[in-house]
Amino acid sequence: MNVYCIAFWNLENLFAPEGFPNREPWIAEAVAGDLRGWTDALFTRKIQQLAHGIRSINGNSGPDLLGVCEVENRFVLDRLTQELNTLLTARRYDVIHADATKDKRGIDTAFLFDSNRLSTNPAELFSHFVMRRTGTRDITQATFRTRGGRELVAYCNHWPSRSGGHHTESQGFRMTAGETLGYWHERVREVKGDNVAIVAMGDFNDDPADPSLTVHANSSRERDDIEGANSARFYNLTWNYLRQEAITVSGKRRTLYGTLYFQGNANTFDQMLVSRALLRSVGPFRVREQTARIEALPAMVADSKNEGPIRFGLPKGDAARNVNPDGFSDHFPVSVMVEVDEPIS
């Protein structure tokens, strides 16, 4: 039996430096104001901070598979993997990325994976659009294989934001995203069988009890309901975050109530969902649900009453005011451990 660490992190506006020569013109126009003063030095510092945070996952060994969102392009992903491979010499991270999003700022979802432990077939990389009037967000689908040939399908999600209001303007877009994820979950089962192992991770911009997750993506906190289901349903591991022990920040014990904070209120938008194949004993994969957790280095946590993540930020013309070089992202990473029965070689 082998154990794999699967993680997700919203990297918060990981853009190439201002003046990046290969930036698409429409993206350059859309983000010009935000990137004024986004120097190569600041970009490099952001990469270093993110790599430090990723390394801390899995007991400072880094994850085997990491889903990411809010990344501009392959260039920033390659820079991040280069930094990670320098920090974690036992790892050999690679990238799988479909540069196809039509998000209004051009931000993508992607996967980083340790090619020493996992492989992937580029022919099984798909980008599923979540349509909305003002642009789209993509759901990246990829199939990974362990060294023993076990197959895991992964979805990396970044659902439409709550801009304009949670219930009035934006809720329907996330319901559409949930339907999109649910649709492709069903299609994969038709191709690969009902017991295909699937993990859906991401920044859903909704909490686990919201209808977009429970009704439209068909997820539940009731494990036995998912184990016995014959339809495309997900078990939501996010509720296990509530069992997480407090961490020490600046000498004080801090309890993490969410993966991000807005105006002092915690939300748990960053979630891990698994198909029934990771819950039952009939297949090679088994999730260790008690390991599902928020990954927060003390250095990531604000020493304030909000106790939220410390942002790195973007300069928006004033780096001294809007960038914190000791920050990371406005989201905490999340992770879970998965056991895999491998054939004897």
C-alpha positions, 0 to 999 in steps of 0.5 A: 500500500502506498499513500498519496497526498492530494492538495489544492491551493488558490494562489491569488493572482499569480500573474507574470511580471508587468510587461511580460512579452507573451501576454495575450493583448486582451489579458494585458488590457484587462489587468493593466491597472492591477499589474502596474509596478508588478516587477520581476523582483516582486513576482519572484518573491511571490513564487518563493513564498508560494513554494515555501507554503507548498513545501510545508504540506505533507509534513514538509514533504510537499503534496504528490498532486496539487490543484491550483487556480488563479494562475495566468499561464504556463510560464508562471506554473513553470517558474513555480515548479522550478522553485519547488524542485529546488526546494524539494530535491526528492520531488520532480514536479511537472505541470498539466494545464489547458490554457483555454479559459475565457475568464475575464482576467485570463486566470486558469486552473491547473495541476502540479504533480510529482512525476516520480510518483504519478504520470498523466496522459495529455490526451485525457486533459479536458477543460470544461467551461462554466458559462456566464454572461461576463466570461467563463471559468474552467474546470480542468479534468485530468487522469493520473496514474500511480506507479502501479498503474492505478487510475485517478480522475481529478477535477480542479475547479474555480467557480464564479465569484460572489461579485455583485452579491451572493444570492442576487447576482451570482448564485445561479452561476455557481449552480451552473458550475455545480451542474457542469461538474455533476454532468462530467462526473456522470460522463466519466462514469459512463466511460470508465465504470461506476467505480472510477476513483474521482477527486474534485477539488477547488475554490467553489466560492460557496460553502459546503452546505450551499445548493451549488454543492449539495444539489447541483454537484450532488455532494453530501456530508453523509458518507453512508449515503455516498457509499450506497449510491448508484448515481454520480454523487460526491462525499464532501470531506470539508466537514472534517476541517472542523475537527482540526486542532488549533495552531500556535501563531505568535504564541497564541492558540488559533482555531481555523474556522475557514479557508478564507476570511471576508470582512472578518467572517470565515468561509470554507470555499476550498474543498475536497470531494471524492467519489464512492470508489474512495470510500469502499473496499472494492477498489484500490483507492481509499481516502483517509477522511480524518486527514482532510485539513486546512494547511496553514503555516503559522507564517500564513495566519494573520495575527489579528482577530480575523485570523485569516490568511495573509495576502501577498497582493498586487501593486495596483500602481502602489506596491508599498501600500498594496503588496505584503512581501511576507504574505502568501495568498488570500486562501489557505491550502487544503489537503487529504491523504489517500491510500492506494493498493498497488500491484506487487511488481 
